[in-house]
């Protein structure tokens, strides 16, 4: 009897040690993935933090982009959620991207917002290329690519995922914020229609699209977390953060996905605001959101 008890203790210790190893995460901080010029002509070093789980059985890599209305926020906002995802077996790239320079904050207009959106998409593209082009160093080429973020980061990820053709660029050009966009800038955007690496899934936390018709058949599956009471980014359709920019939130996006039979899951939060599940942080109104997102992304 005593021997059996000792064996059980040894088995328990071994299982506990195994779980600890499985959840161990290697974090490499502040990797420079690109150097780019911002809107006031200053060169910025763009950095990301890479989270690598010890047990990388899922073969999935998540690129996260913070919120902040394109004028604030930083990758540190997603530190806690990055660690959580890594513990679930995902590789995570948590990145900074170019924001609107402070000197422009008192004179924001459609052109500045449009430029910031395109710049952020370009930075996401560069981060993906950097990681996957360096396959000899990181070894992630066989990984499924998931992109996502919160608020402005979600807006960026959504547009990057669903701009895939010249027709999409034309549709985008009809939005008010692209009215004064130069031909040079419009030509630059064509790079997003020829992505080097396929996007498989999108994680949208309180984001929106300038048009739900950017989404077409056989495009990336999507999971969204959005509060009905969001007064910054519309849950359905409306003004975005008081800018006058009309965008289409998660309800409209998922109605479009349903019509196209794209795999999707909309987690609707009642009685809360824009900050609900912001940066992947749970609260009493979304106490199991992480588990639901994890299950969807793991499929």
Steps between C-alpha positions, in 0.01 A plus 500: 500500500784732595679418173189579293468835678861585421447407135198733482707783646775442242245492214346825626840670516590385149169621357539835673853535363376408152229767512749759622730425206209510256402846623852641500529796264810648343460877457727700270428871543546799270596325178538767230294377205517817285609863483248734338425869457198634689265781395735777613800353319673342798642148470358263761641166608202268521526226761314185599508257789509131412342242732596139428335222701718207599243261359418644157260228389231734365715631214314832512644850527295798619592857406352749749456876448410729791222756509518875553319672214821515292628773734600299808548159653796264484578131477532477879119527512484144367774352723263309729289360218813405303619294796158336529493402132854363521394284795228357274766400245488794256808685378427872547646807329393808693596805296526876502408688185519857375257737671387850410774738628402711799538827311210393273260418784341848497441495125371150432323457169394222264829497312701458822276214613516332158879528497522356851281202405707424191825543695380262770402240240841540339667447838298184562601374156866572583478318834354190333762509226782549749403200712421264214780613268741411781381142515856377555504698824142466624366194314137615474436450129267205559296696756143616440492881511245675721485879513304716739486771757290740697327815372741671253707180494189302412404753232847459349489120511151485347593718205828316445321164501219596264667730246597244239409638157492812283123505550558523875728799448234667286237437768733643762562812286129580523528552876509864612842466663664409169347789302824701492736205494769555238545267205843409636352387832223308323759322285697411813193322639502252213768306692228379736326318215808282448582372847807282523354288781142379535289627789289224653302660784418841646449594865293818518457669839275804458607577144321597178530515122439792268278260304382145579508436126878476518434144621461232232456123482788278614671780689632471859270377776438745780412524867392829654438626852295819507270678743159626390564809712824593321488877441846518337490238225143414394368152571282525187563812285565862580741780583838378620632673814343833406715536189211501252645184344217253439604141558336160538553313823496137601127436451513616136827313442358172629175539309714524187708198607181300563365587155827380343515188720835606645575330831445760770401562860367826640522538878257778585538668840202670659509787749857609439707749298793517258748379762328163546761229434733780391852366446368154586420587862190326637245656736168400656320556168742281305637254755545212252594693185859376504388137499255558213761682293759232573260225388425680173863581418603142583270349237 
